[in-house]
Amino acid sequence: MCAVAVVACASGGAELIEHASAANWQESLLTGNGTIGAMVEGRIEDEAIHLSHCKLYLPEPGDTPPALVNHPRRNPGDYNNRDGFMAACDLKISMRFGKPVEYSRRTDFDTGECIVLAKDGKGRRYERRVVALRGANIIAVKVNDETKGDASFALAGIAPSGRMDISAFAKGICRIVSEPDYYRCEFRNANPWNKLAGYEVLLLAAKNAKDAKISEVYVAIEPLLKGQTSNRAAMEAHLAAAAEKGYDALLAESAAKQKELMGRVSFALEGPANAAEIVRNFNSGRYNIISSVGGDHVPNLQGLWAGTWSAPWFASFTVNGNLPCAISFFCRGNTPEFNESLLKWIEARLPEMRDAARRHFGARGFRAAAQTTVSGVETDSNANYPHVYWHGGAAWLLSRLYDGYRHTRDVAWLKRIYPLMKEVAQYYEDVLKEMPDGTLGFNPSYSPENWPWGKRPTAVNATMDVAIAKQFLGEVAHAAEALGVDAEDRGKWSALRARLTPYRVSENGFFAEWLAPGQPDNNEHRHASHLYALYDDAPAEILTNAALVAAVGKTIDARMDFNENRSRTMAFGYVQNGLAACKIGDAARAARCLKLLTEKNWLRGGGSCHDWKNCFNTDISGGYPYLISEMLVHSEEGYVRFLPAKPTEWKSGSIKGLLLRGGIVLENLEWQGDDFSAALKLPDGTMKRVEGKAGDGLVEL
């Protein structure tokens, strides 16, 4: 395996450096601007740069319903009835170089460039830079070549590989036009929610005046909407304007925003043998999420990148774990404006989500599907995975938006999201049922994607459903109070919350995953959905109960024991367990989770993965830095707790720029052993300095 290094940049950021090209598309270097992306494998003589656009979902055939109250798809709930995310095409680069004497490829996190560098036996240098430009919305390539080689650039379709690729291609593609500078793909099928009829890709090559060799290449990718004939003329004008301006000028504009985003947070670590790798993954994860958020797009399972016709799990938006993990660092990472994209994503899907609440449960408000792609339609619910009985999706997403208010104190933002929060509260009013013990809960219910041992997946009163409801009903009541509205409603919501079933310890001493009796533990599972209450918050109901705290620790051990030696695992499950360990102040358990994530779930090009070193997936790109931040600091309105779960081997380090709840910026947190010092910027602009020791780091504000 090649060596991977992390080196400091002049800006104080980091870049990823490797000394071998990718073995496959998953190991590519990544560049993206929230709308378009490129994956750079890094070969010199026969390169394939995989191009993508966040809107390219291949339509699955479906009948147009007369109204949304009817079943929305031909086979509603069928696993394979999702529109699949796909790559656009490849940018092929061919040239003669020979065996390089020196070779490296790297991603510059501050500029967004993927850089391939080589020297031949005569000491002549070859450099290629690829970047998804912010603002210009173009993939740009610049070549500096001291050899006598003359590279050719051409667009080409991605060759189907494997059964899923071949099936998707045969079923979904109607017509392809493939020319060296123009690629057009037309879709065979249509359905009511996908507006795409195909897409176009256009290439413009600019030659160096000195030697007439191609020195810069610009590529545009545009979806073709139903009814459109072509965007080619507009794309040609756009690329010509870019070429006139030139790569360096365009990069300067794009990199200014990229550098500003990356520069908001920094992390340094000394002590563990893998400290450089931990920092590298922290920075890679932030870079991946920053690169795949824009407009109404939030990261799908693959961010916005693809190298195939058929992405694993269709690269859906998986709301029962993956998506919330990917976006978990939005606020803490000091990028609360990213919540704007999440809000737009939700708003675009409201008609289907409202219909689902009414159609499935006769409820007001709306519910979010556990799995979906281009719409709010539930696309994966069946007897084995009854996602329709998981009630927490909408509330989990709205809690993320409400956390934006908790971090910024932006009342205007709260006013925008409160109507949606009120709708979800109404959903809970209508679906909560009285349990035999007089408490309120859910029946039927579902704990993604698990089931009681020896039972069917559909269950009664899953802990995750209850935990999400407890958190959300508290939040919507607080939101109403902050806005000075709906006094009667907030009293009702608080009363509902007080009646929800308490957490319990199972018969075997675990934190129970189902709160109704007769549903045995099943710890042979990858998720830790029932620990939801401890992902982001520190609820007194659990933390003041010694038996529940002990049960949480035992549960983390059981889930990690099951997953530790399984190559086909669930990376975000490690994040879930690690976050719960942070809240109970257990540094050793948190470190165990982070260790596996560090060793197993990152690819050579800087992408994160679902399985061990396989299955490109961006969810922990958000979850990994979030877990590290929670190991070092946890904040609530009114207090900050420092070093709640810092591993003992983390001898010294710092983290800077985190946004904390209450509108506080952690300007700097440094530690040496168990001693720490911190500088906080309070909402009024004043500074507060704090010093203390780990384990005694709670500071009231």
C-alpha positions in Angstrom: 0.0 0.0 0.0 1.3 3.4 -0.8 2.2 5.9 1.9 -0.2 8.7 2.7 0.9 11.9 4.3 -0.6 15.0 5.7 1.5 18.2 5.4 0.8 21.7 6.7 -0.2 24.3 4.2 0.9 27.9 4.5 -2.7 28.8 5.5 -2.6 26.4 8.4 -4.9 23.9 6.7 -3.8 20.6 5.3 -3.6 18.7 2.0 -3.7 15.0 1.2 -0.7 13.6 -0.6 -0.3 10.1 -2.1 2.4 8.5 -4.2 0.4 6.1 -6.4 -2.7 6.6 -8.6 -6.1 5.1 -7.6 -6.7 1.4 -7.9 -10.3 2.1 -8.8 -12.8 5.0 -9.0 -13.6 4.9 -5.3 -10.0 5.8 -4.4 -10.1 9.0 -6.6 -9.2 12.4 -5.4 -12.3 14.6 -5.0 -13.3 18.1 -6.1 -16.8 19.6 -5.9 -18.6 22.9 -5.6 -22.0 21.6 -4.3 -23.5 21.1 -7.7 -20.9 19.4 -9.9 -18.0 17.2 -9.0 -15.0 15.3 -10.4 -13.1 12.2 -9.2 -9.5 12.2 -10.3 -7.8 8.8 -10.4 -4.4 10.3 -11.1 -3.0 8.3 -14.0 -0.5 10.1 -16.3 -0.9 8.4 -19.6 -4.4 7.1 -19.6 -6.5 9.2 -17.1 -10.2 9.0 -16.6 -11.7 11.8 -14.6 -15.3 10.9 -13.5 -17.7 13.8 -13.8 -20.9 14.2 -11.9 -23.8 16.5 -11.3 -26.0 16.5 -8.2 -29.2 16.3 -10.2 -28.4 13.3 -12.3 -30.8 10.6 -11.1 -31.9 8.0 -13.7 -35.7 7.9 -13.8 -37.3 4.7 -12.7 -40.5 4.1 -14.8 -43.7 5.0 -12.9 -47.3 5.7 -13.7 -48.5 9.3 -13.2 -51.1 9.2 -10.5 -54.3 11.2 -10.8 -53.6 12.7 -7.4 -51.0 12.3 -4.7 -53.7 10.7 -2.4 -53.3 7.5 -4.6 -50.4 5.2 -4.4 -47.6 7.3 -5.9 -45.7 4.7 -7.8 -46.3 1.6 -9.8 -44.9 -0.6 -7.1 -44.9 1.6 -4.0 -42.4 0.7 -1.4 -40.4 -1.6 -3.7 -36.7 -1.5 -2.8 -35.6 -1.0 -6.4 -38.1 1.7 -7.2 -35.7 4.6 -6.5 -34.3 6.8 -9.2 -30.6 5.9 -9.2 -27.8 8.4 -9.0 -25.3 8.1 -11.8 -22.1 9.6 -13.2 -22.3 12.0 -16.1 -19.3 10.7 -18.2 -15.6 10.6 -18.1 -13.0 13.1 -19.2 -10.4 11.0 -20.9 -6.8 12.3 -21.0 -4.3 10.4 -23.2 -0.6 11.1 -23.6 2.8 9.4 -23.8 5.0 9.9 -20.8 6.8 6.7 -19.9 7.5 5.5 -16.4 7.7 8.5 -14.0 10.8 8.8 -11.7 8.8 10.9 -9.3 5.0 10.8 -8.8 2.4 12.3 -6.4 -1.2 13.2 -6.4 -2.8 15.5 -3.9 -5.9 17.4 -2.9 -5.4 21.0 -1.8 -8.3 21.5 0.7 -7.9 25.3 0.6 -8.2 25.7 -3.2 -10.3 22.6 -4.0 -7.8 21.4 -6.6 -6.8 17.8 -7.3 -3.1 18.0 -8.5 -1.2 15.2 -10.3 2.6 15.8 -10.5 5.3 13.7 -12.2 8.9 13.9 -13.4 10.4 11.8 -16.2 13.9 10.4 -16.3 15.2 13.6 -17.8 13.9 15.7 -14.9 11.1 17.2 -16.9 8.0 18.1 -15.0 4.4 17.3 -15.7 1.6 18.8 -13.7 -2.2 18.6 -14.0 -4.7 20.5 -11.9 -8.4 19.8 -11.7 -11.0 21.9 -9.9 -14.7 22.3 -9.6 -15.0 26.0 -9.7 -17.3 27.8 -7.3 -19.3 30.5 -8.9 -18.4 29.6 -12.5 -19.9 26.1 -12.0 -17.3 24.5 -14.4 -14.8 21.7 -14.1 -11.5 23.3 -15.1 -8.2 21.6 -15.9 -4.8 23.2 -16.2 -1.7 21.4 -17.6 1.9 22.5 -17.2 4.1 20.2 -19.3 7.8 20.4 -19.8 8.0 17.1 -21.7 7.5 16.7 -25.4 4.2 14.9 -25.0 1.0 16.2 -26.4 -2.1 15.2 -24.5 -5.5 14.7 -26.0 -8.7 15.4 -24.1 -12.1 13.8 -24.9 -15.4 13.1 -23.3 -16.5 9.4 -23.2 -19.2 7.4 -21.6 -18.6 5.3 -18.5 -18.3 1.7 -19.4 -20.9 -0.4 -17.5 -19.2 -2.7 -15.0 -21.2 -5.4 -13.2 -24.8 -6.6 -13.3 -26.3 -3.5 -11.7 -24.5 -1.1 -14.1 -25.6 -3.1 -17.1 -29.2 -3.3 -15.9 -29.4 0.4 -15.2 -27.9 1.3 -18.6 -30.2 -1.1 -20.5 -33.4 -0.1 -18.6 -32.8 3.6 -18.4 -30.9 5.0 -21.3 -32.6 5.8 -24.6 -29.9 7.4 -26.7 -26.3 8.6 -26.3 -24.4 11.1 -28.5 -20.7 10.8 -27.8 -18.2 13.2 -29.5 -14.8 14.2 -28.3 -16.1 17.6 -27.1 -19.8 16.8 -26.6 -21.7 14.1 -24.7 -25.4 13.8 -24.6 -27.4 11.2 -22.7 -31.2 10.8 -23.1 -33.3 8.9 -20.6 -35.8 6.2 -21.6 -38.3 6.6 -18.7 -40.3 9.3 -17.0 -42.1 9.6 -13.7 -43.9 12.4 -12.0 -41.1 13.5 -9.7 -38.0 13.5 -11.8 -37.9 16.4 -14.3 -34.9 15.1 -16.1 -35.0 13.9 -19.7 -31.2 13.6 -19.9 -28.1 15.8 -19.7 -25.4 17.3 -21.8 -21.6 17.7 -21.2 -19.5 20.1 -23.2 -15.7 20.4 -23.4 -13.7 23.4 -24.5 -9.9 23.1 -24.9 -7.7 26.2 -24.9 -4.2 26.0 -26.5 -1.0 27.6 -25.3 0.0 30.3 -27.7 3.7 29.5 -27.2 3.7 25.8 -28.4 0.0 25.3 -29.5 -0.4 22.5 -26.9 -3.6 22.2 -24.9 -2.9 23.9 -21.6 -6.4 24.5 -20.2 -9.7 22.6 -20.5 -13.2 23.6 -19.3 -16.1 21.3 -19.0 -19.8 22.2 -18.3 -22.5 19.7 -17.2 -26.2 20.6 -17.6 -29.3 18.5 -17.0 -31.9 18.4 -19.8 -35.3 19.0 -18.4 -38.5 17.6 -19.9 -39.4 19.8 -22.9 -35.9 21.1 -23.4 -34.2 20.5 -26.7 -30.6 21.5 -25.8 -28.6 23.8 -23.6 -25.5 23.6 -25.9 -25.5 27.2 -27.1 -25.6 28.6 -23.6 -23.0 26.1 -22.5 -20.7 27.2 -25.3 -21.0 30.8 -24.4 -20.4 30.0 -20.7 -17.2 28.0 -21.5 -15.9 30.6 -23.9 -16.2 33.3 -21.2 -14.4 31.1 -18.8 -11.6 30.4 -21.2 -11.3 34.1 -21.9 -10.8 34.8 -18.2 -8.3 31.9 -17.7 -7.7 29.2 -15.1 -5.7 31.2 -12.7 -8.2 34.1 -12.4 -11.1 31.7 -12.1 -9.3 29.7 -9.5 -8.4 32.8 -7.4 -12.1 33.7 -7.2 -13.2 30.1 -6.4 -10.4 29.4 -3.9 -11.1 32.5 -1.9 -14.5 31.1 -0.8 -13.1 27.5 -0.5 -10.3 28.7 1.7 -12.6 30.8 3.9 -14.9 27.8 4.5 -12.0 25.4 5.3 -10.3 28.0 7.5 -13.2 28.4 9.9 -12.2 25.4 11.9 -8.8 23.8 12.5 -7.6 20.8 14.6 -4.1 19.7 15.7 -3.2 16.6 17.7 -0.1 15.0 19.3 0.3 11.8 21.2 -1.2 8.8 19.4 0.8 7.0 16.8 -1.9 7.7 14.2 -2.3 11.4 15.1 -1.5 12.5 11.5 -4.1 10.1 10.1 -6.8 11.4 12.6 -6.1 15.0 11.5 -6.1 14.0 7.9 -9.5 12.4 8.2 -10.9 15.3 10.1 -9.8 17.7 7.3 -10.8 15.3 4.6 -14.3 14.9 6.1 -14.8 18.6 6.3 -13.6 19.1 2.8 -15.9 16.4 1.4 -19.0 17.9 3.0 -18.1 21.5 2.2 -17.6 20.3 -1.4 -21.0 18.6 -1.7 -23.4 21.2 -0.3 -25.0 23.8 -2.5 -28.4 25.3 -3.5 -31.0 22.7 -2.6 -28.5 19.9 -2.5 -27.3 18.2 0.7 -24.9 15.2 0.5 -26.5 12.0 -0.8 -24.9 8.7 0.1 -22.0 9.6 -2.2 -21.9 13.3 -1.6 -22.3 14.4 -5.2 -19.7 12.1 -6.8 -20.1 9.0 -8.9 -18.0 6.7 -11.1 -20.7 4.2 -12.2 -24.1 4.0 -13.8 -25.6 2.5 -10.6 -24.5 3.8 -7.2 -24.8 1.5 -4.1 -28.3 1.9 -2.6 -29.0 4.3 -5.5 -27.0 6.9 -3.6 -30.3 7.8 -1.9 -30.9 10.3 0.8 -31.1 7.9 3.7 -32.7 9.8 6.5 -32.7 7.0 9.1 -28.9 7.5 9.8 -26.7 8.4 6.8 -28.0 11.9 6.0 -28.2 13.1 9.6 -24.6 11.9 10.1 -23.4 13.6 7.0 -24.9 17.0 8.0 -24.1 16.7 11.7 -21.1 19.1 11.5 -23.1 21.9 9.7 -23.5 24.0 12.9 -20.6 22.8 15.0 -18.3 23.2 12.0 -19.2 26.9 11.9 -21.1 26.6 8.6 -24.7 27.1 9.8 -25.6 28.6 6.4 -25.5 25.1 5.0 -28.8 24.6 6.8 -30.3 26.7 4.1 -29.7 23.9 1.6 -31.3 21.4 4.0 -34.4 23.6 4.4 -34.7 23.9 0.6 -34.3 20.1 0.3 -37.1 19.6 2.7 -39.4 22.2 1.2 -39.1 20.6 -2.3 -40.4 17.3 -0.9 -43.2 18.6 1.3 -46.2 17.6 -1.0 -45.2 13.9 -0.9 -44.3 14.0 2.8 -47.6 15.6 3.7 -49.5 13.1 1.6 -47.6 10.2 3.3 -48.7 11.3 6.8 -52.3 11.6 5.7 -52.4 8.4 3.6 -50.6 6.1 6.0 -51.8 7.4 9.3 -54.6 9.8 8.7 -52.3 12.4 10.3 -51.8 16.1 9.8 -48.3 17.5 9.2 -45.7 15.5 7.4 -43.4 12.6 7.8 -40.0 12.1 6.0 -39.3 8.9 4.2 -36.4 6.8 5.5 -35.1 6.3 1.9 -35.8 8.6 -1.1 -34.0 10.2 -4.0 -35.7 12.9 -6.1 -38.9 13.3 -4.1 -40.4 12.8 -0.7 -41.9 9.5 -1.7 -41.1 6.5 0.5 -39.1 4.2 -1.8 -38.0 1.4 0.5 -40.6 0.0 2.8 -41.5 -3.7 2.9 -42.1 -6.6 5.3 -38.4 -6.9 6.0 -37.7 -3.2 6.3 -41.0 -1.6 7.4 -39.7 2.0 7.2 -43.1 3.4 7.0 -43.5 2.6 10.7 -40.5 4.6 11.7 -41.9 8.0 12.8 -38.7 10.0 13.4 -37.5 11.2 10.0 -39.1 14.6 9.8 -38.4 15.5 13.4 -34.8 14.5 13.1 -34.3 16.8 10.1 -36.2 19.6 11.8 -34.1 19.2 14.9 -31.0 19.8 12.7 -32.6 23.0 11.5 -33.6 24.0 15.0 -30.0 23.4 16.1 -29.1 26.1 13.7 -31.1 28.5 15.8 -29.5 27.1 19.0 -26.1 27.8 17.6 -26.7 31.2 16.1 -29.7 32.7 18.0 -31.0 33.9 14.7 -34.6 34.7 15.4 -35.4 35.3 11.7 -34.2 31.7 11.0 -36.4 30.4 13.8 -39.4 32.2 12.3 -38.8 30.5 9.0 -38.6 27.0 10.3 -41.2 27.2 13.1 -44.2 26.6 10.8 -42.6 23.3 9.7 -41.8 22.4 13.3 -45.5 23.0 14.2 -46.6 20.7 11.4 -44.4 17.8 12.7 -45.7 18.4 16.2 -49.2 18.0 14.8 -48.1 14.7 13.3 -47.1 13.5 16.7 -50.4 14.7 18.2 -52.2 12.4 15.8 -50.0 9.3 15.8 -49.0 8.9 19.5 -51.1 6.2 21.3 -51.6 5.3 24.9 -49.7 2.3 26.0 -51.0 -0.3 28.5 -49.0 1.4 31.3 -50.7 4.7 30.6 -47.7 6.4 28.9 -47.7 7.5 25.3 -45.8 5.8 22.5 -45.9 4.3 19.0 -47.7 1.3 17.8 -46.7 0.1 15.2 -43.1 1.3 15.4 -39.7 0.4 14.0 -36.1 0.7 15.1 -34.0 1.2 11.9 -33.0 -1.3 10.7 -33.3 -3.8 13.5 -35.9 -6.1 15.1 -36.4 -7.8 18.4 -34.5 -11.1 18.6 -36.7 -13.8 17.1 -39.5 -11.4 16.2 -40.6 -9.6 13.1 -39.2 -6.1 12.3 -42.4 -4.3 13.0 -42.4 -3.6 16.7 -44.1 -1.6 19.5 -42.7 1.6 20.9 -39.2 1.6 19.5 -36.9 3.7 21.7 -35.6 5.7 18.8 -39.1 6.8 17.9 -39.7 7.9 21.5 -36.3 9.6 21.9 -36.8 11.7 18.7 -40.3 12.7 19.9 -39.0 13.7 23.3 -36.3 15.8 21.9 -38.4 17.4 19.2 -41.5 18.1 21.3 -39.2 19.9 23.8 -37.7 21.9 20.9 -40.9 23.0 19.3 -42.3 24.1 22.7 -39.1 26.1 23.3 -39.3 27.6 19.8 -42.9 28.7 20.4 -41.9 30.3 23.7 -38.9 32.1 22.1 -41.2 33.5 19.5 -43.9 34.3 21.9 -46.6 32.4 20.0 -49.0 29.4 20.4 -49.1 29.3 24.2 -51.9 26.7 24.2 -50.0 24.5 21.8 -46.7 24.7 23.6 -48.5 23.6 26.8 -50.0 20.7 24.9 -46.7 19.7 23.4 -45.0 19.8 26.8 -47.7 17.7 28.3 -47.3 15.1 25.5 -43.6 15.0 26.0 -44.1 14.4 29.8 -46.3 11.4 29.1 -43.9 9.7 26.7 -42.6 6.3 27.8 -39.5 6.5 30.0 -36.3 4.8 28.9 -35.6 1.5 30.6 -32.9 -1.1 31.2 -33.7 -4.4 29.4 -33.8 -7.7 31.2 -30.2 -8.4 30.2 -28.9 -5.1 31.4 -28.8 -3.2 28.0 -30.3 0.1 27.1 -33.6 -1.2 25.8 -34.2 -0.8 22.1 -37.9 -1.3 22.5 -39.9 0.1 25.4 -42.8 -2.3 25.4 -42.3 -5.7 27.1 -41.7 -9.0 25.3 -39.2 -7.6 22.7 -35.8 -9.1 23.4 -32.5 -7.3 22.8 -30.8 -7.9 19.4 -27.3 -6.5 19.6 -26.1 -8.3 16.4 -26.8 -5.1 14.4 -24.8 -2.3 12.9 -26.9 0.7 13.9 -27.3 2.1 17.4 -30.6 3.8 16.8 -31.9 3.5 20.3 -29.0 5.7 21.6 -30.4 8.7 19.7 -31.0 10.7 22.8 -27.3 10.9 23.3 -26.2 11.8 19.8 -26.5 15.5 20.2 -27.9 16.2 23.6 -27.2 15.3 27.2 -30.6 14.5 28.7 -30.9 14.4 32.5 -33.4 11.6 32.3 -30.5 9.3 31.3 -27.4 10.9 32.8 -28.8 11.2 36.3 -29.8 7.6 36.3 -26.8 5.4 37.1 -28.6 2.2 35.9 -29.3 3.8 32.5 -25.8 5.1 32.2 -24.4 1.6 32.9 -26.8 0.2 30.4 -25.6 2.6 27.7 -22.0 1.5 28.3 -22.9 -2.1 28.1 -24.9 -1.5 24.9 -22.0 0.3 23.2 -19.7 -2.6 24.1 -22.1 -5.2 22.7 -22.6 -3.3 19.4 -18.9 -2.7 18.9 -18.1 -6.3 19.8 -20.4 -7.4 17.0 -19.1 -4.9 14.5 -15.4 -4.9 15.3 -14.5 -7.9 13.2 -17.1 -7.5 10.4 -15.8 -6.1 7.1 -19.3 -5.3 5.9 -20.3 -2.9 8.6 -22.0 0.5 9.0 -19.5 3.3 9.6 -22.1 5.7 10.9 -23.0 3.1 13.6 -19.5 3.6 15.0 -20.3 7.4 15.1 -23.5 6.8 16.9 -21.9 4.6 19.6 -19.0 7.1 19.9 -21.4 10.1 20.4 -23.2 8.2 23.1 -19.9 7.4 24.8 -19.1 11.1 24.8 -22.3 12.0 26.7 -21.6 9.5 29.5 -18.1 10.8 29.7 -16.5 7.5 28.6 -13.3 8.4 26.8 -12.1 4.8 26.3 -15.3 3.8 24.6 -15.3 6.9 22.4 -11.7 6.2 21.5 -12.6 2.6 20.5 -15.2 3.9 18.1 -12.9 6.5 16.6 -10.1 4.0 16.2 -12.1 1.7 14.0 -13.4 4.6 12.0 -9.8 5.8 11.5 -8.4 2.5 10.5 -11.2 1.0 8.4 -13.4 3.6 6.9 -11.3 6.0 4.8 -10.1 5.5 1.2 -6.8 6.5 -0.3 -8.2 9.4 -2.2 -9.7 11.0 0.9 -13.2 9.7 0.6 -14.9 7.9 3.5 -16.6 4.6 3.0 -19.4 2.5 4.3 -17.6 -0.8 4.7 -14.0 -1.5 5.6 -11.9 0.2 2.8 -14.8 -0.2 0.4 -18.1 1.3 -0.7 -17.5 5.0 -1.2 -20.0 6.8 1.1 -19.8 10.3 2.6 -21.9 10.0 5.8 -19.0 9.8 8.2 -17.3 12.7 6.4 -19.6 14.7 8.5 -19.8 12.3 11.4 -16.1 11.9 12.0 -15.2 15.6 12.7 -18.5 15.9 14.7 -17.4 12.9 16.9 -14.0 14.4 17.5 -15.6 17.8 18.4 -17.9 16.1 20.9 -14.9 14.3 22.5 -13.4 17.7 23.1 -16.3 20.0 23.9 -20.1 19.7 24.4 -22.3 22.8 24.6 -25.8 23.5 25.7 -27.6 26.8 26.3 -26.0 28.1 29.5 -22.9 25.8 29.8 -19.9 24.4 28.0 -18.2 21.1 29.0 -14.6 20.8 28.0 -12.7 17.5 27.3 -15.7 15.3 28.3 -14.2 12.3 26.5 -10.6 13.1 25.5 -8.6 9.9 25.1 -5.6 9.6 27.5 -3.2 9.1 24.6 -4.2 12.5 23.2 -1.3 14.2 25.0 -1.7 17.7 23.5 -3.6 19.5 20.8 -6.0 22.2 19.9 -9.2 22.8 18.1 -10.3 26.2 16.9 -13.3 27.9 15.4 -16.1 25.6 16.5 -19.5 27.2 16.8 -21.2 26.3 20.1 -24.8 26.5 21.2 -25.8 29.9 22.5 -24.1 31.8 19.7 -20.6 31.2 21.2 -17.5 30.7 19.1 -14.7 28.6 20.5 -11.8 30.7 19.3 -9.3 28.2 20.7 -9.2 25.2 23.0 -5.7 23.9 23.8 -4.8 21.0 26.1 -1.6 19.6 27.6 -2.3 16.3 29.4 -5.4 17.0 31.4 -4.9 20.7 31.7 -6.8 22.9 29.2 -7.3 26.5 28.4 -10.0 28.0 26.2 -11.0 31.3 24.7 -14.7 31.8 24.0 -16.2 34.6 22.0 -19.6 35.4 23.5 -22.6 36.7 21.5 -21.9 40.3 22.5 -18.4 40.1 21.1 -16.6 39.9 24.5 -14.0 37.2 25.2 -14.1 34.8 28.1 -11.0 32.8 29.0 -11.3 29.5 30.9 -8.7 27.1 32.4 -9.2 23.8 34.1 -8.7 20.1 34.0 -10.4 17.3 32.1 -13.2 15.8 34.1 -13.8 19.1 35.8 -14.4 21.2 32.6 -18.0 22.3 33.0 -18.3 26.1 32.7 -21.6 27.9 33.2 -22.2 30.9 31.0 
